[in-house]
Amino acid sequence: MRLLVCSGRHFADADLVEGELDRLHDQTPISVIIHGGIPGLGVPVENWARRHNIRLVRYPSNFSLGKRGDFERDDFMLEDSRPAMVLAFSGGTRTTRLLARAAEAGVRLALAACHTPTQTCSDRHAELVSA
């Protein structure tokens, strides 16, 4: 399965990332992991993928575009990478927007459990995943 993972810029929970990737990989083997290069998510995703010999595709933001760079990267990443599923960790408006775009494109959505008081999973994230 081609899996795109996303989160908010301030997300940082390597144990949660590894647990969710293990769970998904046990259910449906992951062949490629795609992410946007945000350090709190990208580092544990890449470490996990290397340990499991899974291909990685990183789509870094184009900071020369300012704030618009993240949105353009997300749109391009979703269109170009053709994921079978998007796994979302806690995030904000940009994460919700990426989930909405993926849902519109018919991509399966999964929302990672958020288990600490500082991590909030938006109600909108949950709405999109359950739709």
Phi and psi restraints in degrees (value plus and minus 20) as a CYANA .aco file:
   2 ARG   PHI    -109.6   -69.6
   2 ARG   PSI      96.4   136.4
   3 LEU   PHI    -135.9   -95.9
   3 LEU   PSI     103.4   143.4
   4 LEU   PHI    -119.2   -79.2
   4 LEU   PSI     108.1   148.1
   5 VAL   PHI    -132.4   -92.4
   5 VAL   PSI     122.8   162.8
   6 CYS   PHI    -165.5  -125.5
   6 CYS   PSI     140.6   180.6
   7 SER   PHI    -184.4  -144.4
   7 SER   PSI     156.7   196.7
   8 GLY   PHI     -96.8   -56.8
   8 GLY   PSI     141.6   181.6
   9 ARG   PHI     -79.8   -39.8
   9 ARG   PSI     -49.6    -9.6
  10 HIS   PHI    -117.5   -77.5
  10 HIS   PSI     -15.7    24.3
  11 PHE   PHI     -88.2   -48.2
  11 PHE   PSI     117.2   157.2
  12 ALA   PHI    -179.8  -139.8
  12 ALA   PSI      71.9   111.9
  13 ASP   PHI    -169.1  -129.1
  13 ASP   PSI      64.7   104.7
  14 ALA   PHI     -79.9   -39.9
  14 ALA   PSI     -57.9   -17.9
  15 ASP   PHI     -83.5   -43.5
  15 ASP   PSI     -62.5   -22.5
  16 LEU   PHI     -84.2   -44.2
  16 LEU   PSI     -63.6   -23.6
  17 VAL   PHI     -78.6   -38.6
  17 VAL   PSI     -70.4   -30.4
  18 GLU   PHI     -84.0   -44.0
  18 GLU   PSI     -60.0   -20.0
  19 GLY   PHI     -83.6   -43.6
  19 GLY   PSI     -63.7   -23.7
  20 GLU   PHI     -87.0   -47.0
  20 GLU   PSI     -60.4   -20.4
  21 LEU   PHI     -86.0   -46.0
  21 LEU   PSI     -60.5   -20.5
  22 ASP   PHI     -79.5   -39.5
  22 ASP   PSI     -66.8   -26.8
  23 ARG   PHI     -80.8   -40.8
  23 ARG   PSI     -69.2   -29.2
  24 LEU   PHI     -84.4   -44.4
  24 LEU   PSI     -62.5   -22.5
  25 HIS   PHI     -83.7   -43.7
  25 HIS   PSI     -54.2   -14.2
  26 ASP   PHI     -87.1   -47.1
  26 ASP   PSI     -55.7   -15.7
  27 GLN   PHI     -96.5   -56.5
  27 GLN   PSI     -68.1   -28.1
  28 THR   PHI    -162.2  -122.2
  28 THR   PSI      92.3   132.3
  29 PRO   PHI     -73.2   -33.2
  29 PRO   PSI     112.2   152.2
  30 ILE   PHI    -108.5   -68.5
  30 ILE   PSI     108.8   148.8
  31 SER   PHI    -122.1   -82.1
  31 SER   PSI     -51.5   -11.5
  32 VAL   PHI    -163.2  -123.2
  32 VAL   PSI     117.0   157.0
  33 ILE   PHI    -134.1   -94.1
  33 ILE   PSI     111.8   151.8
  34 ILE   PHI    -138.2   -98.2
  34 ILE   PSI     115.9   155.9
  35 HIS   PHI    -172.7  -132.7
  35 HIS   PSI     149.4   189.4
  36 GLY   PHI    -116.8   -76.8
  36 GLY   PSI     -10.9    29.1
  37 GLY   PHI      60.3   100.3
  37 GLY   PSI      -5.7    34.3
  38 ILE   PHI     -93.9   -53.9
  38 ILE   PSI     104.7   144.7
  39 PRO   PHI     -74.0   -34.0
  39 PRO   PSI     -64.7   -24.7
  40 GLY   PHI     -81.3   -41.3
  40 GLY   PSI     -48.3    -8.3
  41 LEU   PHI    -121.6   -81.6
  41 LEU   PSI     -63.5   -23.5
  42 GLY   PHI     -81.3   -41.3
  42 GLY   PSI     -61.0   -21.0
  43 VAL   PHI     -83.3   -43.3
  43 VAL   PSI     -72.8   -32.8
  44 PRO   PHI     -86.8   -46.8
  44 PRO   PSI     -52.6   -12.6
  45 VAL   PHI     -82.7   -42.7
  45 VAL   PSI     -67.2   -27.2
  46 GLU   PHI     -87.0   -47.0
  46 GLU   PSI     -59.3   -19.3
  47 ASN   PHI     -81.2   -41.2
  47 ASN   PSI     -65.3   -25.3
  48 TRP   PHI     -82.3   -42.3
  48 TRP   PSI     -66.4   -26.4
  49 ALA   PHI     -81.5   -41.5
  49 ALA   PSI     -61.5   -21.5
  50 ARG   PHI     -84.7   -44.7
  50 ARG   PSI     -61.1   -21.1
  51 ARG   PHI     -84.2   -44.2
  51 ARG   PSI     -48.8    -8.8
  52 HIS   PHI    -122.4   -82.4
  52 HIS   PSI     -11.8    28.2
  53 ASN   PHI      35.1    75.1
  53 ASN   PSI      28.0    68.0
  54 ILE   PHI    -132.1   -92.1
  54 ILE   PSI     117.8   157.8
  55 ARG   PHI     -84.7   -44.7
  55 ARG   PSI     127.6   167.6
  56 LEU   PHI    -142.8  -102.8
  56 LEU   PSI     122.0   162.0
  57 VAL   PHI    -152.1  -112.1
  57 VAL   PSI     102.5   142.5
  58 ARG   PHI    -132.8   -92.8
  58 ARG   PSI     112.2   152.2
  59 TYR   PHI    -136.8   -96.8
  59 TYR   PSI      68.8   108.8
  60 PRO   PHI     -90.7   -50.7
  60 PRO   PSI     133.0   173.0
  61 SER   PHI     -91.5   -51.5
  61 SER   PSI     130.0   170.0
  62 ASN   PHI    -114.9   -74.9
  62 ASN   PSI      74.8   114.8
  63 PHE   PHI     -89.0   -49.0
  63 PHE   PSI     -34.6     5.4
  64 SER   PHI     -88.0   -48.0
  64 SER   PSI     -36.2     3.8
  65 LEU   PHI    -109.6   -69.6
  65 LEU   PSI     -18.2    21.8
  66 GLY   PHI      50.7    90.7
  66 GLY   PSI    -168.2  -128.2
  67 LYS   PHI     -81.2   -41.2
  67 LYS   PSI     -49.0    -9.0
  68 ARG   PHI     -83.6   -43.6
  68 ARG   PSI     -43.5    -3.5
  69 GLY   PHI     -78.3   -38.3
  69 GLY   PSI     -60.3   -20.3
  70 ASP   PHI     -84.0   -44.0
  70 ASP   PSI     -63.9   -23.9
  71 PHE   PHI     -85.5   -45.5
  71 PHE   PSI     -62.9   -22.9
  72 GLU   PHI     -86.2   -46.2
  72 GLU   PSI     -59.9   -19.9
  73 ARG   PHI     -80.5   -40.5
  73 ARG   PSI     -65.6   -25.6
  74 ASP   PHI     -80.8   -40.8
  74 ASP   PSI     -65.2   -25.2
  75 ASP   PHI     -81.7   -41.7
  75 ASP   PSI     -66.2   -26.2
  76 PHE   PHI     -85.8   -45.8
  76 PHE   PSI     -62.9   -22.9
  77 MET   PHI     -79.2   -39.2
  77 MET   PSI     -65.1   -25.1
  78 LEU   PHI     -85.5   -45.5
  78 LEU   PSI     -65.8   -25.8
  79 GLU   PHI     -89.8   -49.8
  79 GLU   PSI     -65.3   -25.3
  80 ASP   PHI     -93.3   -53.3
  80 ASP   PSI     -56.9   -16.9
  81 SER   PHI    -105.1   -65.1
  81 SER   PSI     -38.4     1.6
  82 ARG   PHI      29.5    69.5
  82 ARG   PSI      38.6    78.6
  83 PRO   PHI     -91.6   -51.6
  83 PRO   PSI     132.8   172.8
  84 ALA   PHI    -104.0   -64.0
  84 ALA   PSI     -45.9    -5.9
  85 MET   PHI    -170.1  -130.1
  85 MET   PSI     128.9   168.9
  86 VAL   PHI    -134.5   -94.5
  86 VAL   PSI     105.5   145.5
  87 LEU   PHI    -125.4   -85.4
  87 LEU   PSI      97.7   137.7
  88 ALA   PHI    -127.5   -87.5
  88 ALA   PSI     111.2   151.2
  89 PHE   PHI    -119.3   -79.3
  89 PHE   PSI     157.8   197.8
  90 SER   PHI     -79.5   -39.5
  90 SER   PSI     122.1   162.1
  91 GLY   PHI    -188.7  -148.7
  91 GLY   PSI    -193.0  -153.0
  92 GLY   PHI    -134.9   -94.9
  92 GLY   PSI    -158.8  -118.8
  93 THR   PHI     -79.9   -39.9
  93 THR   PSI     -62.4   -22.4
  94 ARG   PHI     -86.3   -46.3
  94 ARG   PSI     -60.6   -20.6
  95 THR   PHI     -84.8   -44.8
  95 THR   PSI     -63.1   -23.1
  96 THR   PHI     -81.5   -41.5
  96 THR   PSI     -61.5   -21.5
  97 ARG   PHI     -83.0   -43.0
  97 ARG   PSI     -63.0   -23.0
  98 LEU   PHI     -83.6   -43.6
  98 LEU   PSI     -61.4   -21.4
  99 LEU   PHI     -82.2   -42.2
  99 LEU   PSI     -61.9   -21.9
 100 ALA   PHI     -83.1   -43.1
 100 ALA   PSI     -63.6   -23.6
 101 ARG   PHI     -83.0   -43.0
 101 ARG   PSI     -61.6   -21.6
 102 ALA   PHI     -84.2   -44.2
 102 ALA   PSI     -62.6   -22.6
 103 ALA   PHI     -81.1   -41.1
 103 ALA   PSI     -63.2   -23.2
 104 GLU   PHI     -79.8   -39.8
 104 GLU   PSI     -53.8   -13.8
 105 ALA   PHI    -103.9   -63.9
 105 ALA   PSI     -20.7    19.3
 106 GLY   PHI      61.7   101.7
 106 GLY   PSI      -2.6    37.4
 107 VAL   PHI    -103.6   -63.6
 107 VAL   PSI     117.3   157.3
 108 ARG   PHI     -84.8   -44.8
 108 ARG   PSI     125.0   165.0
 109 LEU   PHI    -140.1  -100.1
 109 LEU   PSI     124.3   164.3
 110 ALA   PHI    -157.7  -117.7
 110 ALA   PSI     118.8   158.8
 111 LEU   PHI    -132.0   -92.0
 111 LEU   PSI     101.1   141.1
 112 ALA   PHI     -88.5   -48.5
 112 ALA   PSI     128.1   168.1
 113 ALA   PHI     -85.0   -45.0
 113 ALA   PSI     122.5   162.5
 114 CYS   PHI    -134.5   -94.5
 114 CYS   PSI     100.8   140.8
 115 HIS   PHI    -143.4  -103.4
 115 HIS   PSI      -3.8    36.2
 116 THR   PHI    -148.2  -108.2
 116 THR   PSI     133.5   173.5
 117 PRO   PHI     -81.2   -41.2
 117 PRO   PSI     -44.9    -4.9
 118 THR   PHI    -104.9   -64.9
 118 THR   PSI     -28.9    11.1
 119 GLN   PHI    -126.7   -86.7
 119 GLN   PSI      98.9   138.9
 120 THR   PHI    -134.6   -94.6
 120 THR   PSI     110.4   150.4
 121 CYS   PHI    -115.2   -75.2
 121 CYS   PSI      98.5   138.5
 122 SER   PHI     -79.0   -39.0
 122 SER   PSI     123.2   163.2
 123 ASP   PHI     -80.7   -40.7
 123 ASP   PSI     -53.8   -13.8
 124 ARG   PHI     -85.7   -45.7
 124 ARG   PSI     -58.3   -18.3
 125 HIS   PHI     -76.9   -36.9
 125 HIS   PSI     -69.6   -29.6
 126 ALA   PHI     -83.2   -43.2
 126 ALA   PSI     -59.3   -19.3
 127 GLU   PHI     -78.8   -38.8
 127 GLU   PSI     -65.9   -25.9
 128 LEU   PHI     -84.6   -44.6
 128 LEU   PSI     -60.6   -20.6
 129 VAL   PHI     -89.3   -49.3
 129 VAL   PSI     -58.4   -18.4
 130 SER   PHI    -102.0   -62.0
 130 SER   PSI     -30.5     9.5
